[in-house]
């Protein structure tokens, strides 16, 4: 969290390469359990740093007209990377997979050497000449970058001091932080992490006609296609309409899954007495008819709905609406809320399933998805085509004309 404000966005991302490279090296050469655990801790820490820094860096260097598309790129690259690793896993040992993980880390550091620092961060550090040169490089010499520079400079001047506890009572600060944090909280409560982690046992328990080794590939392809659609349409349709569509698709999908599991006979959905979700992963699927396509389609539509809205847009909006003076720390807090919620939900998923049945979590996820629709309509501002300074002005004054 503090790295974002101390080192800057670019250097924070480059710094994450150190624990990441060390972690993959430990995984590749692991001679005991402690090396595997330490390697995972280091790579997890690096992932947390990049999760907080990359969206902020992209939003601060992007032109408003393409910020949505560029903001979706981290999600596209993450899903594409997962697919590539899945393909490599078919032919490589896990140690060599860890070695392969070093390649994008080194490539990231090398390519970032040619990128400028964020103009907004440079201005907040009083480096005006460097900030002007950075913006000129990003926008091009033949553009009106000087006007944009003055707008950014004026915005930075109004909030040059560090955030104090007393200032947290100001709606200009707490409203965007609350919106961002609640979006990350609701994103995870919609069930995406649980469904992805327990996808194979869920498919086994519902007798889905799909071989286990195809799970990751199918999910990856669906996510990649949906995120690509979101990236192309985000700057045209807007953020809110995609959030509405996304939450609506997740609502219908989770409701369908929950009702299917509840009403379908045990011979169809694979719910055998005294069989837990974890143990059902080891049982062979025995589909009786093509009605078992329902849970497969419901799950794929859920993943598609999530990936085209509440997946990438929550990251993008977090970096767009957080005020500059609190953007570094606040983005880290939002990421912390996200992963803590995901961890807690994943830990409670199996006990709830074993105690109440598999349909209960899906019906809960459906309720949360309905809440996401209400939250989007009441609390989330439309930021399509608006500069970060206009978004900050909206929260400072409350005048919606800034976002029209």
C-alpha positions in Angstrom: 0.0 0.0 0.0 2.7 2.5 1.0 5.0 1.5 -1.9 2.5 3.1 -4.3 3.0 6.5 -2.6 6.6 6.2 -1.6 8.2 4.7 -4.8 5.5 5.6 -7.3 3.4 3.4 -9.4 6.0 2.4 -12.0 8.8 1.6 -9.4 6.3 -0.3 -7.2 5.5 -2.6 -10.1 9.2 -3.0 -10.9 10.0 -3.7 -7.2 7.4 -6.5 -7.2 9.7 -8.4 -9.7 12.2 -9.0 -6.8 10.0 -11.1 -4.6 8.4 -12.7 -7.6 11.7 -13.8 -9.2 13.0 -15.1 -5.8 9.7 -16.9 -5.2 9.7 -18.7 -8.5 13.4 -19.6 -8.0 12.5 -21.2 -4.6 9.7 -23.1 -6.2 11.8 -24.4 -9.0 14.6 -25.6 -6.8 12.5 -26.6 -3.7 14.1 -29.3 -1.6 11.5 -29.2 1.1 8.0 -28.0 2.1 9.3 -24.8 3.7 10.8 -23.7 0.3 7.5 -24.3 -1.4 5.6 -22.3 1.2 8.1 -19.5 1.2 8.1 -19.4 -2.6 4.3 -19.1 -2.6 4.4 -16.4 0.1 6.8 -14.3 -2.0 5.0 -14.7 -5.3 1.7 -14.0 -3.5 3.2 -10.8 -2.0 4.4 -9.7 -5.5 0.9 -10.4 -6.8 -0.6 -8.2 -4.2 1.8 -5.3 -5.0 1.0 -5.5 -8.7 -2.8 -5.8 -8.0 -2.7 -2.5 -6.2 -0.2 -0.7 -8.5 -1.0 -1.7 -12.1 -4.6 -0.5 -12.2 -3.5 2.9 -10.7 -0.6 3.3 -13.1 -2.7 2.5 -16.2 -5.5 4.9 -15.2 -3.1 7.7 -14.5 -1.2 7.4 -17.8 -4.2 6.6 -20.1 -6.2 9.1 -22.2 -9.9 9.1 -21.0 -11.1 7.9 -24.4 -9.2 4.6 -24.1 -8.9 4.2 -20.3 -11.6 1.5 -20.2 -9.9 -0.7 -22.8 -6.5 -0.3 -21.3 -7.9 -0.9 -17.8 -9.2 -4.2 -18.9 -5.8 -5.3 -20.3 -4.5 -6.6 -17.0 -7.5 -9.0 -16.8 -7.0 -10.1 -20.4 -3.3 -10.8 -19.8 -4.0 -12.6 -16.5 -6.5 -15.0 -18.2 -4.2 -15.4 -21.2 -1.3 -16.2 -18.9 -3.4 -18.8 -17.1 -4.3 -20.5 -20.4 -0.6 -20.5 -21.5 0.5 -22.0 -18.2 -2.3 -24.6 -18.5 -1.0 -25.6 -21.9 2.6 -25.7 -20.7 1.5 -27.8 -17.8 0.5 -30.5 -20.2 4.1 -31.0 -21.3 6.3 -29.6 -18.5 7.1 -30.6 -15.0 5.9 -28.3 -12.2 9.5 -27.2 -11.5 9.9 -26.1 -15.1 6.6 -24.2 -14.9 8.1 -22.2 -12.0 11.1 -21.5 -14.3 8.7 -20.4 -17.0 7.2 -18.0 -14.5 10.4 -16.0 -14.5 10.1 -15.1 -18.1 7.1 -12.6 -17.8 8.7 -11.1 -14.7 11.9 -10.3 -16.5 10.1 -9.1 -19.5 7.9 -6.7 -17.3 11.0 -5.1 -15.8 12.7 -4.7 -19.1 9.7 -3.1 -20.8 8.9 -0.8 -17.9 12.4 0.7 -18.3 11.1 2.4 -21.4 7.9 3.7 -19.8 7.7 7.0 -18.0 6.5 7.6 -14.5 2.9 8.7 -13.9 2.6 12.5 -14.5 0.3 12.8 -11.5 2.7 11.1 -9.2 5.6 13.2 -10.4 3.6 16.4 -9.8 2.7 15.2 -6.3 6.4 14.9 -5.7 7.1 18.4 -7.1 8.9 17.2 -10.2 7.1 19.5 -12.7 9.6 19.3 -15.6 9.7 15.6 -15.5 5.9 15.4 -15.3 5.5 17.6 -18.4 8.0 15.5 -20.3 6.2 12.3 -19.2 2.8 13.6 -20.4 4.4 14.8 -23.7 5.8 11.3 -24.2 2.5 9.7 -23.4 0.2 12.0 -25.5 2.6 13.0 -28.3 4.2 16.3 -29.2 1.4 17.2 -31.7 -1.4 17.0 -29.1 -2.6 19.7 -26.7 -0.8 18.0 -23.8 0.1 21.3 -22.2 -3.6 22.0 -21.4 -4.1 18.6 -19.8 -0.9 19.2 -17.8 -2.3 22.4 -16.4 -5.5 20.7 -15.4 -3.6 17.9 -13.7 -1.3 20.4 -12.0 -4.3 22.4 -10.7 -5.9 19.2 -9.3 -2.7 18.1 -7.6 -2.2 21.5 -6.1 -5.6 21.3 -4.4 -4.7 18.1 -2.6 -0.9 18.3 -2.2 -0.9 17.4 1.5 -1.0 14.0 3.0 -4.4 12.6 4.2 -5.1 13.2 7.9 -7.6 11.4 10.1 -9.8 14.5 10.3 -10.0 14.7 6.5 -11.5 11.1 6.3 -14.8 12.7 7.3 -14.8 14.7 4.0 -17.1 13.0 1.4 -14.5 13.8 -1.2 -12.3 11.1 0.5 -14.6 8.6 2.2 -17.2 8.3 -0.6 -14.9 7.0 -3.3 -13.0 4.8 -0.8 -16.2 3.3 0.4 -17.5 2.7 -3.1 -14.3 1.1 -4.2 -14.0 -1.1 -1.1 -17.7 -2.2 -1.3 -17.3 -3.0 -4.9 -14.4 -5.3 -4.2 -16.3 -6.8 -1.2 -19.4 -7.5 -3.3 -17.3 -8.8 -6.2 -15.9 -11.6 -4.1 -19.3 -12.2 -2.3 -20.8 -13.0 -5.8 -18.9 -16.3 -5.5 -16.4 -16.2 -8.3 -13.4 -17.4 -6.2 -15.4 -20.3 -4.7 -16.7 -21.4 -8.0 -13.3 -21.3 -9.7 -11.5 -23.1 -6.8 -14.2 -25.8 -6.4 -15.2 -26.0 -10.1 -14.2 -29.7 -10.6 -16.0 -31.1 -7.5 -19.0 -28.9 -8.3 -19.2 -30.4 -11.8 -18.7 -33.9 -10.4 -21.5 -33.4 -7.9 -23.9 -32.1 -10.5 -22.9 -34.8 -13.0 -21.7 -32.4 -15.7 -20.8 -34.0 -19.0 -17.3 -32.8 -19.1 -13.9 -34.4 -18.5 -12.0 -32.9 -15.6 -9.0 -32.0 -17.6 -11.1 -29.7 -19.8 -12.3 -27.6 -16.9 -9.5 -25.0 -16.8 -9.3 -24.7 -20.6 -13.1 -24.1 -21.0 -13.2 -21.6 -18.1 -10.1 -19.8 -19.5 -11.5 -19.5 -23.0 -14.9 -18.2 -21.7 -13.2 -15.6 -19.4 -10.9 -14.5 -22.2 -13.7 -14.0 -24.6 -15.9 -12.1 -22.1 -13.1 -9.8 -20.9 -12.2 -9.0 -24.6 -15.8 -8.1 -25.2 -15.7 -5.8 -22.1 -12.5 -4.2 -23.2 -13.9 -3.3 -26.6 -17.3 -2.1 -25.4 -16.3 -0.4 -22.1 -15.4 3.0 -23.6 -18.5 2.9 -25.9 -21.3 1.5 -23.7 -20.0 2.8 -20.4 -19.0 1.1 -17.1 -22.5 1.1 -15.5 -24.4 -0.7 -18.3 -21.8 -3.5 -18.3 -22.0 -3.7 -14.5 -25.8 -4.0 -14.8 -25.6 -6.7 -17.5 -22.8 -8.5 -15.6 -24.8 -8.7 -12.3 -27.9 -9.7 -14.2 -26.2 -12.6 -15.9 -24.6 -13.7 -12.6 -28.0 -13.5 -10.8 -29.8 -15.6 -13.4 -26.9 -18.1 -13.5 -26.6 -18.5 -9.7 -30.4 -18.8 -9.3 -30.6 -21.4 -12.1 -27.8 -23.4 -10.5 -29.3 -23.2 -7.0 -32.8 -24.2 -8.2 -31.4 -27.0 -10.4 -29.5 -28.6 -7.5 -32.5 -28.2 -5.1 -35.2 -29.6 -7.4 -33.4 -32.1 -9.6 -33.6 -35.7 -8.4 -30.5 -37.1 -6.7 -29.9 -39.5 -9.7 -29.4 -36.5 -11.9 -27.5 -34.0 -9.8 -25.2 -36.6 -8.1 -26.2 -35.7 -4.5 -25.6 -39.0 -2.7 -26.4 -39.3 0.9 -23.4 -38.8 3.2 -21.2 -37.6 0.3 -19.4 -34.3 0.8 -18.4 -32.0 -2.0 -14.7 -32.7 -1.4 -15.2 -36.4 -1.6 -17.4 -36.2 -4.7 -14.4 -34.9 -6.6 -13.0 -38.4 -6.5 -16.2 -40.0 -7.8 -16.8 -40.7 -11.4 -19.5 -38.6 -13.0 -22.5 -40.6 -14.2 -24.7 -38.4 -16.3 -28.1 -39.9 -17.0 -29.3 -37.4 -19.6 -28.6 -34.1 -21.2 -30.4 -32.2 -18.5 -27.0 -32.1 -16.8 -26.0 -29.5 -19.4 -27.9 -27.0 -17.2 -25.3 -26.7 -14.5 -22.5 -26.5 -17.1 -24.2 -23.7 -19.1 -25.2 -21.9 -15.8 -21.6 -22.0 -14.6 -20.2 -20.8 -18.0 -22.7 -18.0 -18.2 -21.8 -17.0 -14.6 -18.1 -16.8 -15.5 -18.9 -14.9 -18.7 -21.1 -12.4 -16.8 -18.4 -11.9 -14.2 -15.6 -11.5 -16.7 -17.5 -8.9 -18.8 -18.3 -6.6 -15.9 -17.7 -7.1 -12.2 -14.3 -8.7 -12.9 -12.4 -6.0 -14.8 -14.5 -3.0 -14.1 -14.1 -3.1 -10.3 -10.3 -2.9 -10.8 -10.7 0.0 -13.3 -13.2 2.0 -11.2 -11.0 1.6 -8.1 -8.2 3.4 -9.9 -10.5 6.0 -11.5 -12.5 7.3 -8.5 -10.0 7.2 -5.7 -8.5 10.7 -5.0 -4.9 11.2 -5.9 -3.8 12.0 -2.3 -5.1 8.7 -1.0 -4.9 6.6 -4.2 -1.8 4.6 -3.2 -2.9 3.5 0.3 -6.6 3.3 -0.6 -6.0 1.0 -3.6 -4.0 -1.3 -1.3 -6.8 -1.4 1.2 -9.3 -2.3 -1.5 -7.1 -5.1 -2.7 -6.7 -6.3 0.9 -10.5 -6.3 1.4 -10.9 -8.3 -1.8 -8.5 -11.1 -1.0 -9.5 -11.3 2.7 -13.1 -11.7 1.5 -12.1 -14.3 -1.0 -10.1 -16.2 1.6 -12.9 -16.2 4.2 -15.6 -17.2 1.7 -13.4 -20.1 0.3 -12.8 -21.3 3.9 -16.5 -21.4 4.7 -17.7 -22.7 1.4 -17.2 -26.5 2.1 -18.6 -26.4 5.6 -21.7 -24.7 4.4 -22.1 -27.1 1.6 -21.7 -30.1 3.8 -24.1 -28.8 6.4 -26.9 -27.3 4.3 -26.3 -28.5 0.7 -24.7 -27.2 -2.4 -27.7 -25.1 -3.4 -27.5 -22.8 -0.4 -24.2 -21.0 -1.5 -25.5 -20.5 -5.0 -28.8 -19.0 -3.8 -26.7 -16.7 -1.5 -24.6 -15.7 -4.5 -27.8 -14.9 -6.4 -29.0 -12.6 -3.6 -25.6 -10.9 -3.6 -25.8 -10.4 -7.4 -29.2 -8.8 -7.0 -27.7 -6.5 -4.4 -24.9 -5.7 -6.9 -27.6 -4.4 -9.3 -29.0 -2.1 -6.7 -25.6 -0.9 -5.5 -24.6 -0.1 -9.1 -27.7 1.9 -9.7 -27.5 3.9 -6.4 -23.8 4.4 -5.7 -21.6 3.8 -8.8 -20.8 6.9 -10.9 -20.4 6.7 -14.7 -16.8 7.5 -15.6 -16.8 6.8 -19.3 -14.9 9.5 -21.2 -14.1 11.6 -18.1 -10.7 12.7 -17.0 -9.5 11.7 -13.5 -9.7 15.4 -12.6 -13.4 15.6 -13.6 -14.1 12.5 -11.6 -12.4 14.1 -8.5 -14.4 17.3 -9.1 -17.6 15.3 -9.0 -16.8 13.9 -5.6 -15.5 17.2 -4.3 -18.6 19.2 -5.3 -21.3 16.6 -5.8 -22.3 18.2 -9.1 -23.3 15.5 -11.6 -22.7 17.9 -14.5 -19.0 17.0 -14.2 -19.9 13.4 -15.3 -22.3 14.3 -18.1 
